[in-house]
Amino acid sequence: MKTIITTVGTSLFQNFMKKNKGMERTIKVLSEALLHEWDKKLRDIEMLRKQVKTFANGNPSASAEIESSLQIRKEFGEDIHIMLLASDTVLSRLAAEITAECLAPFMDVQFNEKKDVISGLQAFNYKEFVGQGIPNLVREVDSRIQSYQDVYFNITGGYKGAIPYMTIMAQVFHKPTVYLFEDTKKLIVIPKAPITFDFELFEAYGDELEQLEEGIDNYPSVKNKNFAAFTALEENGLVELLGAGATLSPIGMILYEQYLNQFYSFFCPDNIWKDIQQRPNIKEVLDSEFYLREQRAQRNKSEDTHKTVYKKAGTEERIYYFENDRRLYIYKVFSVNEHDKHEEYIQKYPLTNESKERIISQSKRRQWRKK
């Protein structure tokens, strides 16, 4: 089954007004309302819902989202799963709810107002749009891509400010895009492009990218401390300046998310990095499992003062680690035939606050490719 990620805009209400009079003022008022005003606007919302549902039921051209979804199902000739994503506005959520009801008799359609509304994705505040809306959209879309196979992006409708970024995401994440050409009603399918990326910049400036992802309040001061790194990121279009602050640009966020899909970071001293390279079984664990938080929790084995030790069941491999300020530190590894050494280590080298500080000060960022 093909999964179609579909952003929802307000064409449903624009088309409704072309055929119906009397609700213009209500639609205008609601068009200026963010989602957190939903309860306050509920009376107008329900009045509008009733009339627009009557207009949309049985009307295949009621909106760009409805029309394109029906055409996709027709041309693909198979069942499809529509995943609707709404912006952080009253009208987008209402449009998504009505769209889901209209499409439900014909296909599998998903919309949950608690999970499928993208916080910060709105046209009223650019700083919030860039700092919250686009990052939340990128993460949400990426989570769907990781959870479903045969994913397509439908960019026929949706919030216009997000469409360019949806188009770029489709290419970066290697997913095809569909678009219903308005005049001819022909469905255009843009195939995934054979694009590859050189992530050398991301590997070189992992600390700075991490700071930008979290958002920097006093960017000039932070930049002056590491001028060359931030200048390089700016020159490559990865930094969005927001007054005195800065964050990853929308393009930077999309590329960074794809980078994180392929690589992850941990920190360790040079001698531990050398030990890892000499232990193929440890490298295999780092390749396939260790980067998943739930796997680390599931396979955790507390050993005396060492409370977080990754041990795969039925094997002798152990990875001693801890987390500090969202960073993952590896400070000892043991492979097969090293049981006696690890027992000696536990007794001889307890993990204390002092030893943690020493490990942190000696550690460097390491990039590791996932498999």
Beta strands, then each sheet from edge to edge (+ up, - down):
strand 1: 2-8
strand 2: 80-86
strand 3: 108-110
strand 4: 151-154
strand 5: 177-180
strand 6: 187-190
strand 7: 239-242
strand 8: 245-248
strand 9: 263-268
strand 10: 309-311
strand 11: 318-324
strand 12: 327-334
strand 13: 364-369
sheet 1: 3+ 2+ 1+ 4+ 5+ 6-
sheet 2: 7+ 8-
sheet 3: 9+ 13-
sheet 4: 10+ 11- 12+
end
